[in-house]
């Protein structure tokens, strides 16, 4: 689903009101986030980036008029992982 940037920021108060916000990558100048937010009974996921330093003036979706968001649902997933032997 496509949302207008102004709607996400002004009406939904994103990314600050997101249900989940996790850092997925960092670079020298930017920090990349993945968020999940709620709107009209559905949950959506999208990404944004912000400046990594006080000198980087980068705001969420500042160069995008429209933001592509994917509808998501919360599911329990069994994960196997290698762990040290005690």
Residue frames as a rotation matrix with the C-alpha (Angstrom) as fourth column:
UNK 1
0.587 0.809 0.000 0.00
0.809 -0.587 0.000 0.00
0.000 0.000 -1.000 0.00
UNK 2
-0.416 -0.689 0.593 1.24
0.679 -0.669 -0.302 3.49
0.605 0.277 0.746 -0.80
UNK 3
0.496 0.499 -0.711 0.99
0.839 -0.487 0.243 6.23
-0.225 -0.717 -0.660 1.84
UNK 4
0.589 -0.279 0.758 1.77
0.154 -0.883 -0.444 9.93
0.793 0.378 -0.477 1.47
UNK 5
-0.419 -0.851 -0.316 4.82
0.592 0.008 -0.806 10.99
0.689 -0.525 0.500 3.52
UNK 6
-0.652 0.197 0.732 2.87
-0.462 -0.869 -0.177 13.86
0.601 -0.454 0.658 5.08
UNK 7
0.471 0.880 -0.063 0.17
-0.538 0.344 0.770 11.45
0.699 -0.329 0.635 6.27
UNK 8
0.381 -0.403 -0.832 2.71
0.555 0.819 -0.143 9.11
0.739 -0.408 0.536 7.89
UNK 9
-0.649 -0.757 -0.073 4.54
0.548 -0.399 -0.735 11.94
0.527 -0.517 0.674 9.66
UNK 10
-0.787 0.320 0.527 1.75
-0.434 -0.895 -0.106 14.41
0.438 -0.312 0.843 10.46
UNK 11
0.190 0.981 0.038 -1.27
-0.785 0.129 0.606 12.15
0.590 -0.145 0.794 11.00
UNK 12
0.771 0.107 -0.627 0.26
0.122 0.943 0.310 8.89
0.625 -0.316 0.714 12.28
UNK 13
0.728 -0.544 0.416 3.26
-0.681 -0.506 0.529 10.54
-0.077 -0.669 -0.739 14.03
UNK 14
0.854 -0.465 0.234 5.68
0.477 0.879 0.007 8.10
-0.209 0.106 0.972 12.44
UNK 15
-0.065 -0.169 -0.983 8.27
-0.077 0.983 -0.164 6.90
0.995 0.065 -0.077 12.94
UNK 16
-0.716 -0.354 0.601 7.98
-0.549 -0.245 -0.799 7.86
0.430 -0.902 -0.019 16.64
UNK 17
-0.020 0.803 0.595 4.65
-0.949 0.173 -0.265 6.10
-0.316 -0.570 0.759 17.24
UNK 18
-0.071 -0.044 -0.996 5.66
-0.690 0.724 0.018 2.84
0.720 0.689 -0.082 15.51
UNK 19
0.886 0.415 0.205 4.76
-0.446 0.648 0.618 -0.44
0.123 -0.639 0.759 17.25
UNK 20
0.601 -0.767 0.225 8.25
0.551 0.601 0.579 -1.72
-0.579 -0.224 0.784 16.42
UNK 21
0.896 -0.431 -0.108 11.34
-0.401 -0.678 -0.616 0.16
0.192 0.595 -0.780 15.27
UNK 22
0.652 -0.714 0.255 14.62
0.315 0.561 0.766 -1.67
-0.689 -0.419 0.591 14.77
UNK 23
0.274 -0.697 -0.663 17.93
-0.817 -0.532 0.221 -0.65
-0.507 0.481 -0.715 13.27
UNK 24
0.890 0.110 0.443 18.72
0.103 0.896 -0.431 -2.94
-0.445 0.429 0.786 10.34
UNK 25
0.318 -0.825 0.467 21.87
0.916 0.138 -0.378 -1.29
0.247 0.548 0.800 8.97
UNK 26
0.713 -0.179 -0.678 24.25
0.149 -0.906 0.396 1.59
-0.685 -0.383 -0.619 9.56
UNK 27
0.463 -0.645 0.608 26.62
0.775 -0.038 -0.630 3.46
0.430 0.763 0.483 7.31
UNK 28
-0.599 -0.778 -0.190 29.02
0.784 -0.523 -0.334 6.29
0.160 -0.349 0.923 7.87
UNK 29
-0.949 0.184 0.256 26.30
-0.159 -0.981 0.113 8.87
0.272 0.066 0.960 7.33
UNK 30
-0.143 0.989 0.042 22.94
-0.815 -0.142 0.561 7.14
0.561 0.046 0.827 7.86
UNK 31
-0.877 0.066 0.477 21.13
-0.269 0.754 -0.599 4.74
-0.399 -0.653 -0.643 10.16
UNK 32
-0.574 0.647 -0.501 18.51
-0.523 0.181 0.833 2.55
0.630 0.741 0.234 8.47
UNK 33
-0.710 0.436 0.552 15.39
-0.486 0.264 -0.833 1.47
-0.509 -0.860 0.025 10.36
UNK 34
-0.703 0.636 -0.318 12.58
0.099 0.530 0.842 -0.98
0.705 0.560 -0.435 9.74
UNK 35
-0.829 0.454 0.326 9.26
-0.504 -0.355 -0.787 -0.16
-0.242 -0.817 0.523 11.41
UNK 36
-0.618 0.780 -0.098 5.85
0.649 0.577 0.497 -1.72
0.444 0.243 -0.862 11.90
UNK 37
-0.932 0.362 0.009 2.85
-0.316 -0.801 -0.508 0.55
-0.176 -0.476 0.862 12.43
UNK 38
-0.534 0.832 0.153 -0.90
0.732 0.545 -0.409 0.21
-0.424 -0.107 -0.900 12.87
UNK 39
-0.839 0.359 -0.409 -3.52
-0.463 -0.865 0.191 1.92
-0.285 0.350 0.892 10.69
UNK 40
-0.073 0.954 -0.289 -7.25
-0.995 -0.052 0.079 1.18
0.060 0.294 0.954 10.41
UNK 41
0.677 0.446 0.585 -7.08
-0.595 0.800 0.080 -2.31
-0.432 -0.402 0.807 11.87
UNK 42
0.903 -0.430 -0.017 -4.05
0.313 0.683 -0.660 -3.44
0.295 0.590 0.751 9.83
UNK 43
0.521 -0.826 -0.214 -0.29
0.035 -0.229 0.973 -3.51
-0.853 -0.515 -0.090 10.42
UNK 44
0.961 -0.257 0.105 2.23
0.076 -0.117 -0.990 -2.29
0.267 0.959 -0.093 7.86
UNK 45
0.409 -0.903 -0.129 6.01
0.555 0.134 0.821 -2.46
-0.724 -0.407 0.556 7.56
UNK 46
0.888 -0.241 0.391 8.34
0.235 -0.492 -0.838 0.00
0.395 0.836 -0.380 5.88
UNK 47
0.122 -0.929 -0.350 11.86
0.989 0.083 0.126 1.41
-0.088 -0.361 0.928 6.16
UNK 48
0.947 0.035 0.320 13.35
0.092 -0.982 -0.163 4.84
0.309 0.184 -0.933 6.69
UNK 49
0.054 -0.967 -0.248 16.76
0.919 0.145 -0.367 6.37
0.391 -0.208 0.897 7.37
UNK 50
0.993 0.119 -0.020 18.07
0.116 -0.889 0.443 9.20
0.035 -0.443 -0.896 9.52
UNK 51
0.415 -0.889 0.194 21.44
-0.440 -0.382 -0.813 10.90
0.796 0.252 -0.550 9.85
UNK 52
0.500 -0.299 -0.813 23.98
0.612 0.786 0.088 9.03
0.613 -0.541 0.576 11.96
UNK 53
-0.520 -0.711 -0.474 25.70
0.851 -0.388 -0.353 12.13
0.067 -0.587 0.807 13.31
UNK 54
0.131 0.554 -0.822 24.63
0.600 -0.705 -0.379 15.54
-0.789 -0.443 -0.425 14.52
UNK 55
-0.543 -0.414 -0.731 26.05
-0.291 -0.724 0.625 16.97
-0.788 0.552 0.273 11.28
UNK 56
-0.960 0.242 0.140 23.79
0.241 0.463 0.853 14.83
0.141 0.853 -0.503 9.06
UNK 57
-0.558 0.816 -0.154 20.44
-0.552 -0.503 -0.665 16.53
-0.620 -0.286 0.731 8.57
UNK 58
-0.800 0.305 -0.516 18.48
-0.274 0.580 0.767 13.55
0.534 0.755 -0.381 7.25
UNK 59
-0.449 0.749 0.487 14.83
-0.771 -0.049 -0.635 13.03
-0.452 -0.661 0.599 8.20
UNK 60
-0.502 0.307 0.808 12.58
0.259 0.945 -0.199 10.01
-0.825 0.109 -0.554 7.62
UNK 61
0.059 0.531 0.845 11.38
0.924 0.292 -0.248 9.83
-0.378 0.795 -0.474 4.01
UNK 62
0.019 -0.037 -0.999 12.57
0.109 -0.993 0.039 13.38
-0.994 -0.110 -0.015 3.29
UNK 63
-0.727 -0.350 -0.591 13.13
-0.513 -0.295 0.806 12.66
-0.456 0.889 0.035 -0.41
UNK 64
-0.879 0.469 0.083 9.95
0.443 0.742 0.503 10.63
0.174 0.479 -0.860 -0.91
UNK 65
-0.629 0.754 0.188 6.45
-0.737 -0.656 0.163 11.99
0.246 -0.036 0.968 -1.50
UNK 66
0.591 0.793 -0.151 4.98
-0.723 0.603 0.338 8.50
0.359 -0.091 0.929 -1.32
UNK 67
-0.471 -0.711 0.522 6.13
-0.871 0.470 -0.145 5.59
-0.142 -0.522 -0.841 0.85
UNK 68
0.040 0.408 -0.912 5.58
-0.522 0.787 0.329 1.96
0.852 0.463 0.244 -0.14
UNK 69
-0.412 -0.074 0.908 4.40
-0.891 0.242 -0.385 -0.10
-0.192 -0.967 -0.166 2.85
UNK 70
-0.567 0.153 -0.809 3.74
-0.263 0.897 0.354 -3.83
0.780 0.414 -0.469 3.07
UNK 71
0.429 0.750 0.503 0.85
-0.813 0.078 0.577 -5.25
0.394 -0.657 0.643 5.09
UNK 72
-0.593 -0.684 -0.425 2.21
-0.332 0.688 -0.646 -7.66
0.734 -0.242 -0.635 7.72
UNK 73
0.688 0.720 0.088 0.94
-0.398 0.274 0.875 -9.91
0.606 -0.638 0.475 10.49
UNK 74
-0.152 -0.714 0.683 2.59
-0.987 0.070 -0.146 -11.15
0.057 -0.696 -0.715 13.67
UNK 75
0.750 0.310 -0.584 3.35
-0.337 0.939 0.066 -14.88
0.569 0.147 0.809 13.61
UNK 76
0.503 -0.589 0.633 5.26
-0.604 0.284 0.745 -17.11
-0.618 -0.756 -0.213 15.97
UNK 77
0.691 -0.380 -0.616 8.20
-0.465 0.419 -0.780 -18.73
0.554 0.825 0.113 14.17
UNK 78
0.876 -0.437 0.204 10.39
0.124 0.614 0.779 -21.52
-0.466 -0.657 0.592 15.53
UNK 79
0.678 -0.712 -0.181 14.07
-0.609 -0.407 -0.680 -20.74
0.411 0.572 -0.710 14.99
UNK 80
0.813 -0.553 -0.184 17.07
0.581 0.747 0.322 -23.07
-0.041 -0.369 0.929 15.29
UNK 81
0.753 -0.598 0.274 20.36
-0.523 -0.797 -0.300 -21.48
0.398 0.083 -0.914 16.29
UNK 82
0.259 -0.769 -0.585 23.90
0.498 0.625 -0.601 -22.70
0.828 -0.136 0.545 16.98
UNK 83
0.774 -0.004 0.633 24.87
-0.501 -0.615 0.609 -22.12
0.387 -0.788 -0.478 20.61
UNK 84
-0.287 -0.958 0.028 28.01
-0.753 0.207 -0.625 -22.92
0.593 -0.200 -0.780 22.64
UNK 85
0.329 0.287 -0.900 28.12
0.235 0.898 0.372 -26.27
0.915 -0.334 0.228 24.45
UNK 86
0.445 -0.116 0.888 28.22
-0.781 -0.536 0.321 -25.89
0.438 -0.836 -0.329 28.24
